[in-house]
């Protein structure tokens, strides 16, 4: 789960290294269950969930099909960077 610290819908905030955007909370038990269902390891699932949460904090969402596709491409680009 991602909790944005900004009020309202903030779309692509200016990222400042000293600015706190919000919190990301991950249930390790749920991540393990999802990893098992998807036939990959816990490390990969945690990375996927963290990346997904970070993208939400900087303004991405997946409410609409178009936005979902854009977010998935971004997630995959970042995962590929880490060779996951």
Backbone as a printed PyTorch tensor [residue, N CA C, xyz], in Angstrom:
tensor([[[  0.8470,  -1.1760,   0.0000],
         [  0.0000,   0.0000,   0.0000],
         [  0.8880,   1.2320,   0.0000]],

        [[  0.4170,   2.2200,  -0.6970],
         [  1.1590,   3.4740,  -0.7890],
         [  0.3260,   4.5850,  -0.1750]],

        [[  0.9890,   5.3740,   0.6560],
         [  0.3200,   6.5030,   1.3020],
         [  1.0520,   7.7770,   0.9140]],

        [[  0.4370,   8.5710,   0.0540],
         [  1.0270,   9.8130,  -0.4100],
         [  0.8570,  10.8840,   0.6690]],

        [[  1.9010,  11.6210,   0.9390],
         [  1.8350,  12.6690,   1.9660],
         [  1.3000,  13.9970,   1.4340]],

        [[  1.1380,  14.1050,   0.1300],
         [  0.6010,  15.3260,  -0.4630],
         [ -0.9180,  15.2560,  -0.4780]],

        [[ -1.5570,  16.3740,  -0.2920],
         [ -3.0130,  16.4370,  -0.3340],
         [ -3.4940,  16.4000,  -1.7760]],

        [[ -4.5890,  15.7110,  -2.0190],
         [ -5.1800,  15.6780,  -3.3520],
         [ -4.3790,  14.8210,  -4.3060]],

        [[ -4.7500,  14.9130,  -5.5680],
         [ -4.0750,  14.1490,  -6.6040],
         [ -2.8770,  14.9290,  -7.1100]],

        [[ -1.7260,  14.4800,  -6.7270],
         [ -0.4900,  15.1080,  -7.1690],
         [  0.0380,  14.3170,  -8.3450]],

        [[  0.1920,  14.9640,  -9.4780],
         [  0.6480,  14.2590, -10.6670],
         [  2.0810,  14.6790, -10.9590]],

        [[  2.9670,  13.6880, -10.9130],
         [  4.3760,  13.8590, -11.1960],
         [  4.9750,  15.0550, -10.4440]],

        [[  5.0950,  14.9000,  -9.1300],
         [  5.6620,  15.9930,  -8.3330],
         [  7.1250,  16.2020,  -8.6700]],

        [[  7.5860,  17.4030,  -8.4220],
         [  9.0100,  17.6630,  -8.5910],
         [  9.7340,  16.8830,  -7.5070]],

        [[ 10.6510,  16.0340,  -7.9180],
         [ 11.3380,  15.1800,  -6.9550],
         [ 12.5400,  15.9250,  -6.4050]],

        [[ 12.5630,  16.0580,  -5.1130],
         [ 13.6420,  16.7110,  -4.3900],
         [ 14.2000,  15.6720,  -3.4310]],

        [[ 15.5260,  15.5020,  -3.4260],
         [ 16.1130,  14.4550,  -2.5900],
         [ 15.8200,  14.6490,  -1.1050]],

        [[ 15.4320,  15.8340,  -0.7050],
         [ 15.1300,  16.0960,   0.7010],
         [ 13.6310,  16.1000,   0.9960]],

        [[ 12.8220,  15.7680,   0.0010],
         [ 11.3740,  15.8140,   0.1760],
         [ 10.8230,  14.4060,   0.3620]],

        [[ 10.0550,  14.2140,   1.4020],
         [  9.4010,  12.9430,   1.6680],
         [  8.0800,  12.9180,   0.9080]],

        [[  7.9290,  11.9170,   0.0150],
         [  6.7180,  11.8260,  -0.7990],
         [  5.6150,  11.0350,  -0.1330]],

        [[  5.9840,  10.0610,   0.6850],
         [  4.9800,   9.2270,   1.3310],
         [  5.5830,   7.9430,   1.8460]],

        [[  4.7070,   7.0030,   2.1550],
         [  5.1220,   5.7230,   2.7080],
         [  4.6460,   4.5900,   1.8230]],

        [[  5.4310,   3.5170,   1.8190],
         [  5.0530,   2.2840,   1.1370],
         [  5.0760,   1.1930,   2.1940]],

        [[  3.9640,   0.4830,   2.3180],
         [  3.8500,  -0.6040,   3.2950],
         [  3.6300,  -1.8930,   2.5220]],

        [[  4.4490,  -2.9060,   2.8200],
         [  4.3500,  -4.1910,   2.1280],
         [  4.1550,  -5.2940,   3.1560]],

        [[  3.1770,  -6.1320,   2.9290],
         [  2.9750,  -7.3250,   3.7410],
         [  3.8580,  -8.4240,   3.1570]],

        [[  4.8640,  -8.8390,   3.9170],
         [  5.7750,  -9.8740,   3.4430],
         [  5.0300, -11.1910,   3.2350]],

        [[  4.0740, -11.4790,   4.1040],
         [  3.3020, -12.7140,   3.9590],
         [  2.5180, -12.7180,   2.6480]],

        [[  1.8860, -11.5970,   2.3330],
         [  1.1430, -11.4880,   1.0810],
         [  2.0990, -11.5410,  -0.1090]],

        [[  3.2380, -10.8780,   0.0080],
         [  4.2340, -10.9080,  -1.0660],
         [  4.7090, -12.3390,  -1.3170]],

        [[  4.9320, -13.0920,  -0.2630],
         [  5.3690, -14.4830,  -0.4220],
         [  4.2940, -15.3150,  -1.1190]],

        [[  3.0580, -15.1150,  -0.7460],
         [  1.9420, -15.8290,  -1.3650],
         [  1.8480, -15.4820,  -2.8600]],

        [[  1.9730, -14.1950,  -3.1680],
         [  1.9260, -13.7640,  -4.5610],
         [  3.1100, -14.3350,  -5.3430]],

        [[  4.2840, -14.3190,  -4.7430],
         [  5.4740, -14.8740,  -5.4000],
         [  5.2680, -16.3510,  -5.7060]],

        [[  4.7230, -17.0780,  -4.7600],
         [  4.4520, -18.5060,  -4.9740],
         [  3.4670, -18.7110,  -6.1150]],

        [[  2.4130, -17.9040,  -6.1530],
         [  1.4030, -18.0130,  -7.2060],
         [  1.9600, -17.6720,  -8.5810]],

        [[  2.9460, -16.7770,  -8.6120],
         [  3.5210, -16.3290,  -9.8840],
         [  4.8130, -17.0660, -10.2420]],

        [[  5.1900, -18.0290,  -9.4030],
         [  6.3850, -18.8530,  -9.6360],
         [  7.6760, -18.0420,  -9.7390]],

        [[  7.8170, -17.0660,  -8.8570],
         [  9.1160, -16.4100,  -8.7200],
         [  9.4220, -16.2300,  -7.2370]],

        [[ 10.6150, -15.7280,  -6.9410],
         [ 11.0380, -15.6790,  -5.5360],
         [ 10.5260, -14.4260,  -4.8230]],

        [[ 10.6480, -14.4540,  -3.5160],
         [ 10.1780, -13.3480,  -2.6810],
         [ 10.9180, -12.0580,  -3.0140]],

        [[ 12.2200, -12.1470,  -3.2680],
         [ 13.0080, -10.9520,  -3.5840],
         [ 12.4210, -10.2160,  -4.7960]],

        [[ 12.0900, -10.9570,  -5.8350],
         [ 11.5190, -10.3320,  -7.0330],
         [ 10.1640,  -9.7100,  -6.7240]],

        [[  9.3210, -10.4050,  -5.9780],
         [  7.9980,  -9.8640,  -5.6570],
         [  8.1070,  -8.5980,  -4.8170]],

        [[  9.0260,  -8.5830,  -3.8690],
         [  9.2150,  -7.3770,  -3.0550],
         [  9.6990,  -6.2130,  -3.9200]],

        [[ 10.5840,  -6.4970,  -4.8680],
         [ 11.0640,  -5.4520,  -5.7740],
         [  9.9150,  -4.9180,  -6.6180]],

        [[  9.0770,  -5.8150,  -7.1270],
         [  7.9240,  -5.4010,  -7.9360],
         [  6.9990,  -4.5000,  -7.1200]],

        [[  6.7050,  -4.8970,  -5.8990],
         [  5.7980,  -4.1150,  -5.0480],
         [  6.4010,  -2.7610,  -4.6760]],

        [[  7.6990,  -2.7310,  -4.4170],
         [  8.3620,  -1.4680,  -4.0880],
         [  8.3480,  -0.5240,  -5.2920]],

        [[  8.6950,  -1.0340,  -6.4520],
         [  8.6830,  -0.2200,  -7.6680],
         [  7.2740,   0.2980,  -7.9460]],

        [[  6.2930,  -0.5750,  -7.8130],
         [  4.8980,  -0.1870,  -8.0360],
         [  4.5040,   0.9570,  -7.0850]],

        [[  4.8650,   0.8100,  -5.8230],
         [  4.5610,   1.8520,  -4.8450],
         [  5.2610,   3.1630,  -5.1470]],

        [[  6.5270,   3.0800,  -5.5340],
         [  7.2750,   4.2960,  -5.8730],
         [  6.6540,   5.0110,  -7.0690]],

        [[  6.2240,   4.2370,  -8.0570],
         [  5.5760,   4.8590,  -9.2150],
         [  4.2840,   5.5640,  -8.8130]],

        [[  3.5360,   4.9750,  -7.8870],
         [  2.3320,   5.6510,  -7.3880],
         [  2.7040,   6.9720,  -6.7070]],

        [[  3.7720,   6.9720,  -5.9270],
         [  4.1600,   8.1910,  -5.2100],
         [  4.5780,   9.3200,  -6.1460]],

        [[  5.0430,   8.9760,  -7.3350],
         [  5.4430,  10.0450,  -8.2600],
         [  4.3800,  10.3320,  -9.3170]],

        [[  3.1770,   9.7680,  -9.1340],
         [  2.0650,  10.1970,  -9.9610],
         [  1.4830,   9.1880, -10.9270]],

        [[  2.0660,   8.0140, -11.0560],
         [  1.4970,   7.0170, -11.9590],
         [  0.3060,   6.3390, -11.2920]],

        [[ -0.6420,   5.8920, -12.1230],
         [ -1.7420,   5.0830, -11.6010],
         [ -2.1530,   4.0770, -12.6580]],

        [[ -3.1240,   3.2490, -12.3370],
         [ -3.5680,   2.2180, -13.2700],
         [ -5.0860,   2.0990, -13.2610]],

        [[ -5.7420,   3.2290, -13.0780],
         [ -7.2110,   3.2530, -13.0730],
         [ -7.7770,   2.9880, -14.4610]],

        [[ -7.1770,   3.5610, -15.4690],
         [ -7.6230,   3.3990, -16.8530],
         [ -6.6840,   2.4220, -17.5620]],

        [[ -7.1960,   1.7240, -18.5670],
         [ -6.3760,   0.7580, -19.3060],
         [ -5.1040,   1.3930, -19.8620]],

        [[ -5.2440,   2.5730, -20.4250],
         [ -4.0840,   3.2750, -21.0000],
         [ -3.0300,   3.5490, -19.9320]],

        [[ -3.4770,   4.0460, -18.7830],
         [ -2.5560,   4.3410, -17.6880],
         [ -1.9190,   3.0660, -17.1460]],

        [[ -2.6910,   1.9840, -17.1050],
         [ -2.1800,   0.7100, -16.6340],
         [ -1.0370,   0.2280, -17.5280]],

        [[ -1.2140,   0.3560, -18.8340],
         [ -0.1690,  -0.0560, -19.7730],
         [  1.0890,   0.7820, -19.5920]],

        [[  0.9200,   2.0760, -19.4250],
         [  2.0620,   2.9690, -19.2210],
         [  2.8090,   2.5880, -17.9460]],

        [[  2.0640,   2.3300, -16.8870],
         [  2.6840,   1.9810, -15.6060],
         [  3.4000,   0.6340, -15.7030]],

        [[  2.8090,  -0.3320, -16.3850],
         [  3.4450,  -1.6340, -16.5470],
         [  4.7550,  -1.5210, -17.3150]],

        [[  4.7810,  -0.6920, -18.3500],
         [  6.0140,  -0.4890, -19.1160],
         [  7.0930,   0.0870, -18.2030]],

        [[  6.7370,   1.0920, -17.4110],
         [  7.6900,   1.7060, -16.4850],
         [  8.2070,   0.6800, -15.4740]],

        [[  7.2960,  -0.1100, -14.9050],
         [  7.6960,  -1.1400, -13.9420],
         [  8.6910,  -2.0980, -14.5770]],

        [[  8.3990,  -2.5490, -15.7930],
         [  9.2790,  -3.4960, -16.4740],
         [ 10.6390,  -2.8850, -16.8010]],

        [[ 10.6430,  -1.6130, -17.1960],
         [ 11.9210,  -0.9280, -17.4710],
         [ 12.8020,  -0.9170, -16.2270]],

        [[ 12.1960,  -0.6010, -15.0970],
         [ 12.9610,  -0.5340, -13.8440],
         [ 13.3970,  -1.9290, -13.4260]],

        [[ 12.5200,  -2.9050, -13.5120],
         [ 12.8850,  -4.2950, -13.1750],
         [ 14.0390,  -4.7760, -14.0480]],

        [[ 13.9990,  -4.4620, -15.3190],
         [ 15.0820,  -4.8620, -16.2260],
         [ 16.4130,  -4.2330, -15.8260]],

        [[ 16.3510,  -3.0190, -15.3010],
         [ 17.5640,  -2.3460, -14.8480],
         [ 18.2510,  -3.1580, -13.7370]],

        [[ 17.4290,  -3.7910, -12.9030],
         [ 17.9570,  -4.5890, -11.7900],
         [ 18.0830,  -6.0610, -12.1460]],

        [[ 17.8280,  -6.3760, -13.4360],
         [ 17.9320,  -7.7520, -13.9270],
         [ 17.0720,  -8.7130, -13.1150]],

        [[ 15.8380,  -8.2910, -12.8500],
         [ 14.9150,  -9.1440, -12.0910],
         [ 13.8590,  -9.7280, -12.9980]]])
